[in-house]
Amino acid sequence: MKSENIAAVSTAMGASGVAVIRISGDSPLTVAEKMFKPLKNIKVSDFEPYYMYVGEILTEKFTDFGMCVYFKGPKSYTGEDMVEFHCHGGIAIVKGILEETLSNGCRLATNGEFTKRAFINGKMSLSSAEGLIGMINSESVSEVKAGYYLYRENLKKKIELEQDKLTFVLAEINADMDFPEEDLESLALENTEKTLKEVKESIEKLLETYKTGAKYKNGVSVAIVGKPNVGKSSLLNAILGYDKAIVSGIAGTTRDVVEGTTEINGVKFNFFDTAGIRESSDEIEGKGIILAEKIINSSDIVLFVKDGTIDDDEVVAISEKIKDKKVLTVYNKADLHKYNDDLFTISAKDSKNIKELKELLVKEVFEKEIDFNGDFLTEERHLISLKNAIYEIENALNNLYDLPLDLIAIDIKEAWDLLGEISGRTVKEEIINEIFSKFCVGK
């Protein structure tokens, strides 16, 4: 089946040394024939695949000197024939060459359309595509690792293994229904129960990894809380290594949430410097305190900052608000106060123990050493599909000895379909469109 030629800029827009304009479809070479003049005495139609040719890229308004490469399908990114122009990265040059491809019959690609065609043509699984967009948008080592785990189809392979087990069970049930005279039902029941329990256990192990995997992908949210003027803003600046928050000796300076991000041991940590929590008649400060409480509720861990003063009603009130959260308490202003040895002390002003604080945060959040090489779920979509699959498997197990096998098979097939939403075997069109809409136009 023929597919129309699509074109887009595959490199970031903006002045650069080199830019890439990509064309994919049924006949991208016909476009290249009109736009590229090789230095060698060779026709574009005779280009050897996967070989870079040097020459002139022609447009109606100007000529650029660059390169052209032809990728012959199905051994290409999209599985279709593809052509790439590698030109100088001036904004006007890139825009002009792209416009020339459109005037020669190409259509401007939509978001993620190249990768979507790769998926449709069997070059990439859906979970692999999700991993790719995760890698493109990554801001930390853990995000790259999480994306690469999906991109290399590690999750897909595990899910397909469980689907194959369910396929065998369904085949055995069908055999029992097709050949009732063979009296296979008791054996089918026994094997079905055993296999369903195995699949359920495997899925549950994957589900247990989501809490950690989501932090690898999305980062760890840390709410910095405490009384006014205990040094929360100074601490944020010390952790980030630059001045992000305004620091003042006047209590109540921070009235809004100040955010800052840094990478610790390969994981992105998102810090939120909140307004000092106390009773306040100031309307603006009061709104900041309400916002601080919302940040606390959504955080993965609370960094409770105290200074050398004794506990008072305000500190007790803060402790009450964070009692249901994972909390790391630190005592600031160690340059001014003498603390007991059993307390974790810091000096945001002098950056004392800030490195140790970061290490302690990692330990408190992950409760063990970070392991990027293990199996882990990172996508909420996968989490929901697996939970729903567990529900269907449990239905089958609960009714296995009470209902006919053909009815049990309905629940098992539903579980198979739900797993297929991850492997890509049974995914719905709206899910596909949603995933690829997250891509940039040129990918």
C-alpha positions in Angstrom: 0.0 0.0 0.0 1.4 3.4 -1.0 2.0 6.0 1.7 2.3 9.7 1.0 5.6 11.4 1.5 6.0 13.3 4.8 8.7 15.8 5.7 9.9 17.6 8.8 13.0 19.0 10.5 14.4 16.4 12.7 16.9 18.6 14.6 16.0 21.3 17.0 15.0 24.6 15.5 17.5 27.4 16.0 20.9 28.3 14.6 23.3 25.4 14.6 26.2 23.9 12.7 24.1 21.2 11.0 20.4 20.5 10.6 18.6 17.4 9.2 15.4 17.5 7.1 13.8 14.0 6.9 11.5 12.7 4.2 9.6 9.3 4.5 7.1 7.6 2.3 6.6 5.8 -0.9 8.8 7.9 -3.2 11.2 10.3 -1.3 13.9 9.8 -3.9 11.7 11.5 -6.5 11.8 14.6 -4.2 15.5 14.3 -3.8 16.0 14.1 -7.6 14.4 17.6 -7.8 16.3 19.1 -4.9 19.8 17.5 -4.8 22.7 17.8 -7.3 25.5 15.4 -6.3 29.1 16.4 -6.9 29.9 12.9 -8.3 28.6 12.0 -11.8 25.7 10.0 -10.5 21.9 10.2 -10.6 20.0 10.5 -7.4 17.8 7.6 -8.6 21.0 5.4 -8.6 22.0 6.3 -5.0 23.4 3.4 -3.0 21.3 3.1 0.2 22.9 4.1 3.5 25.7 6.0 1.7 26.2 9.8 2.3 26.5 11.9 -0.9 27.9 15.4 -1.0 26.4 18.0 -3.2 24.2 21.0 -3.6 20.7 21.3 -2.0 18.6 23.3 -4.4 15.6 25.5 -3.5 13.7 28.1 -5.5 15.4 30.9 -3.5 18.9 29.7 -2.8 21.4 26.8 -2.9 23.1 25.2 0.1 26.1 22.9 0.1 25.4 19.7 2.1 24.8 16.0 2.0 22.0 13.6 1.2 21.5 10.0 2.3 18.9 7.4 1.1 17.5 4.7 3.4 15.8 1.9 1.6 12.8 0.3 3.3 12.2 -1.8 5.2 15.7 -1.3 6.6 15.0 2.2 7.7 13.7 4.0 10.8 10.1 4.1 9.6 10.2 0.8 7.6 9.6 3.0 4.4 12.0 4.5 1.9 13.5 7.6 3.5 15.8 10.5 2.5 17.6 12.9 4.7 19.2 16.3 3.7 22.0 17.3 6.0 22.3 21.1 5.6 23.8 24.1 7.3 21.8 24.9 10.4 20.8 28.5 9.7 17.2 29.2 10.4 16.4 30.6 7.0 18.3 27.7 5.3 16.3 25.0 7.2 13.0 26.8 6.6 13.7 27.2 2.9 14.7 23.6 2.4 11.7 22.3 4.3 9.4 24.5 2.2 11.0 23.2 -0.9 10.1 19.6 0.1 6.5 20.7 0.6 6.3 22.4 -2.8 7.6 19.1 -4.3 4.6 17.0 -3.0 5.5 16.3 0.6 3.1 16.9 3.5 4.4 18.3 6.8 4.6 15.5 9.3 2.5 15.6 12.4 3.9 15.0 15.9 5.6 11.7 16.2 4.5 10.6 12.7 7.8 9.1 11.7 7.9 7.0 14.9 4.2 6.1 14.5 5.0 4.8 11.0 7.8 2.8 12.5 5.3 1.2 14.9 2.7 0.5 12.2 5.4 -1.1 10.0 6.6 -3.4 12.9 9.9 -1.6 13.4 9.2 -0.7 17.0 6.8 -1.7 19.7 4.5 0.7 21.5 6.4 0.5 24.7 9.7 1.1 22.8 8.2 4.3 21.4 7.2 5.4 24.9 10.8 4.7 26.0 12.1 6.8 23.1 10.0 9.9 24.0 11.2 9.4 27.6 14.8 9.5 26.5 14.2 12.5 24.3 12.7 14.5 27.2 15.1 13.2 29.9 16.8 15.6 32.2 18.6 13.0 34.4 20.5 9.8 34.2 17.6 7.9 35.7 15.2 9.2 33.1 17.6 8.1 30.3 17.9 4.6 32.0 14.1 4.3 32.4 13.5 5.3 28.8 16.2 3.0 27.5 14.7 0.1 29.5 11.4 0.5 27.5 13.2 1.4 24.2 15.1 -1.8 24.2 11.8 -3.6 24.7 12.8 -5.3 28.0 9.3 -4.7 29.4 7.7 -5.9 26.2 9.6 -9.2 26.3 8.4 -9.8 29.9 4.8 -9.0 29.1 4.8 -11.2 26.0 6.2 -14.1 28.0 3.1 -13.8 30.3 0.8 -13.5 27.3 2.3 -16.7 25.8 1.5 -18.5 29.0 -2.1 -17.3 28.8 -2.2 -18.3 25.1 -1.3 -21.8 26.1 -4.0 -21.9 28.7 -6.6 -20.7 26.2 -5.5 -23.3 23.7 -5.8 -26.1 26.3 -9.3 -24.9 27.3 -10.4 -24.8 23.6 -9.0 -28.4 23.2 -11.1 -29.5 26.1 -14.2 -27.9 24.6 -13.5 -29.3 21.1 -12.8 -32.8 22.2 -15.0 -33.5 25.2 -14.8 -37.2 24.7 -11.1 -37.1 25.7 -12.0 -36.0 29.3 -9.4 -33.3 29.4 -11.3 -31.0 31.8 -9.6 -32.0 35.0 -6.1 -31.6 33.5 -7.1 -28.3 32.0 -8.4 -27.0 35.3 -5.2 -28.0 37.1 -2.9 -26.5 34.5 -5.0 -23.3 34.2 -4.9 -22.7 37.9 -1.2 -23.2 38.1 -0.5 -21.0 35.1 -2.8 -18.2 36.2 -1.1 -18.1 39.6 2.3 -17.9 37.9 1.2 -15.0 35.7 -0.4 -13.2 38.6 2.7 -13.5 40.7 4.9 -12.2 37.8 2.6 -9.2 37.3 2.5 -8.4 41.0 6.3 -8.3 41.1 6.3 -5.8 38.3 3.6 -3.7 40.0 5.8 -3.5 43.1 8.5 -1.7 41.1 6.3 1.2 40.0 6.8 3.3 43.1 10.5 3.4 42.5 10.3 3.4 38.7 8.0 6.5 38.8 10.6 8.3 40.8 13.3 7.4 38.3 11.2 8.8 35.5 9.5 11.8 37.1 12.0 12.7 39.9 11.6 12.9 43.6 9.5 15.7 45.1 11.0 17.2 48.3 9.0 19.8 50.3 11.3 22.0 52.5 9.2 23.1 55.5 9.7 24.7 58.8 9.1 27.8 60.8 9.7 31.2 59.2 13.4 32.3 59.3 14.9 28.9 60.0 16.9 29.1 56.7 14.8 27.1 54.3 15.6 29.4 51.3 19.3 29.4 52.2 19.1 25.6 52.3 17.5 25.5 48.9 20.3 27.7 47.5 23.0 25.5 49.1 21.5 22.3 47.7 21.2 23.7 44.2 24.6 25.4 44.3 23.3 28.8 43.1 20.9 31.5 44.4 17.4 30.5 43.5 15.4 31.8 46.4 15.5 35.3 48.0 17.2 35.1 51.4 16.4 37.6 54.1 16.5 37.9 57.9 12.9 39.1 57.9 10.5 36.3 58.8 7.9 35.5 56.1 10.0 36.6 53.1 9.0 33.5 51.1 5.3 33.8 50.3 5.1 31.6 47.3 6.6 28.2 46.5 10.1 28.5 45.0 11.1 25.4 42.9 14.6 24.1 42.1 15.9 20.9 40.5 19.2 19.1 40.9 20.5 15.6 40.1 21.6 13.4 43.0 23.2 10.0 42.2 21.6 10.1 38.7 18.1 10.9 39.9 16.3 14.2 39.5 15.2 15.8 42.8 12.6 18.5 42.7 12.9 20.8 45.7 10.1 23.1 46.8 10.9 25.9 49.2 7.7 26.6 51.0 6.4 29.6 53.0 7.1 29.3 56.8 4.2 27.5 58.4 2.6 29.6 61.2 -0.5 31.5 62.1 -0.5 34.7 60.0 -3.0 37.6 59.6 -1.2 38.6 56.4 -3.5 37.6 53.5 -0.7 37.0 51.0 1.5 35.1 53.5 -1.6 33.1 54.5 -2.1 32.0 50.8 1.5 31.0 50.7 1.0 28.8 53.8 -2.0 27.1 52.2 0.0 26.4 49.1 2.8 25.0 51.3 0.4 22.5 52.8 -0.6 21.3 49.3 3.0 20.9 48.4 3.6 18.8 51.5 0.7 16.5 50.7 2.0 15.8 47.2 5.7 15.4 48.1 7.6 12.1 48.3 9.5 13.3 51.3 9.5 16.3 53.7 12.7 18.1 54.6 11.8 19.5 58.1 14.2 22.3 58.9 14.7 23.4 62.5 17.2 25.8 64.1 18.6 26.1 67.6 15.5 27.2 69.3 13.5 24.9 71.5 10.3 23.3 70.2 7.3 25.5 70.6 3.7 25.5 69.5 4.5 26.4 65.9 7.0 23.5 65.6 4.5 21.1 67.1 1.8 22.3 64.6 4.2 21.6 61.7 4.9 18.2 63.1 1.2 17.4 63.2 0.8 18.4 59.5 3.6 16.2 58.3 3.1 13.2 60.6 1.7 11.0 57.7 4.7 11.8 55.4 8.2 10.4 55.1 10.2 13.1 57.0 13.9 13.9 57.2 14.6 16.4 60.0 17.7 18.6 59.8 19.0 21.2 62.2 20.2 24.3 60.4 22.5 27.1 61.5 25.2 24.8 62.9 27.5 27.8 62.6 25.5 29.6 65.3 24.3 26.8 67.6 25.7 23.9 69.5 23.7 20.7 68.8 23.6 17.3 70.4 25.7 14.7 68.5 22.7 12.6 67.7 21.1 15.3 65.5 21.8 15.7 61.8 23.1 19.3 61.6 23.8 21.5 58.6 24.8 25.0 57.9 23.1 26.3 54.8 25.2 29.5 55.1 28.6 27.6 55.0 27.3 24.5 53.0 28.3 22.3 55.9 27.0 18.7 55.5 25.0 19.6 52.3 26.7 16.7 50.4 25.9 14.4 53.3 22.3 15.6 53.3 21.9 14.8 49.6 23.1 11.2 50.2 20.8 10.9 53.2 17.8 12.0 51.1 18.6 9.3 48.5 18.8 6.7 51.3 15.5 7.8 52.9 13.6 7.9 49.6 14.8 4.7 48.0 15.5 2.8 51.3 18.3 0.9 49.4 20.9 1.6 46.8 19.7 2.8 43.5 19.6 0.0 40.9 19.0 1.2 37.3 19.6 -2.3 35.9 16.6 -4.0 37.5 13.1 -4.3 36.2 10.8 -1.4 36.9 7.5 0.2 35.7 7.6 3.9 34.9 4.4 4.6 33.0 1.0 5.0 34.7 -0.6 3.6 31.6 1.3 0.3 32.1 0.4 0.3 35.8 -3.4 0.6 35.1 -3.2 -2.1 32.4 -1.4 -4.5 34.7 -3.8 -3.9 37.6 -6.8 -4.5 35.4 -5.1 -7.7 34.1 -4.7 -8.9 37.7 -8.4 -8.2 38.3 -9.4 -10.4 35.4 -7.0 -13.2 36.4 -8.4 -13.2 40.0 -11.9 -13.4 38.6 -10.8 -16.5 36.6 -9.2 -18.1 39.6 -12.1 -17.4 41.9 -14.6 -19.0 39.5 -12.4 -21.7 38.0 -14.2 -24.6 39.7 -17.7 -23.1 39.7 -18.2 -21.9 36.1 -17.8 -23.6 32.7 -14.4 -23.3 31.2 -15.7 -21.3 28.2 -16.8 -18.5 30.6 -13.4 -18.7 32.4 -11.7 -18.2 29.0 -13.5 -14.9 28.6 -11.7 -13.5 31.7 -8.4 -15.0 30.6 -8.7 -13.5 27.1 -9.5 -10.1 28.7 -6.4 -10.3 30.8 -4.4 -11.2 27.6 -5.9 -8.2 25.8 -4.9 -5.9 28.7 -1.3 -7.1 28.6 -1.5 -6.5 24.9 -2.0 -2.8 25.6 1.6 -2.8 26.7 3.2 -5.2 24.2 1.2 -3.5 21.4 -0.7 -6.6 20.3 -4.2 -5.2 21.2 -3.7 -1.5 21.7 -6.5 0.9 20.9 -6.2 3.7 18.3 -6.8 6.5 20.8 -3.9 5.2 23.0 -1.6 5.1 20.0 -2.5 8.7 19.0 -2.1 9.9 22.6 1.4 8.4 22.9 2.7 9.8 19.6 1.2 13.2 20.2 3.9 13.6 22.9 6.7 13.5 20.3 8.1 16.5 18.4 7.2 16.9 14.8 10.5 15.6 13.4 10.7 12.3 15.3 
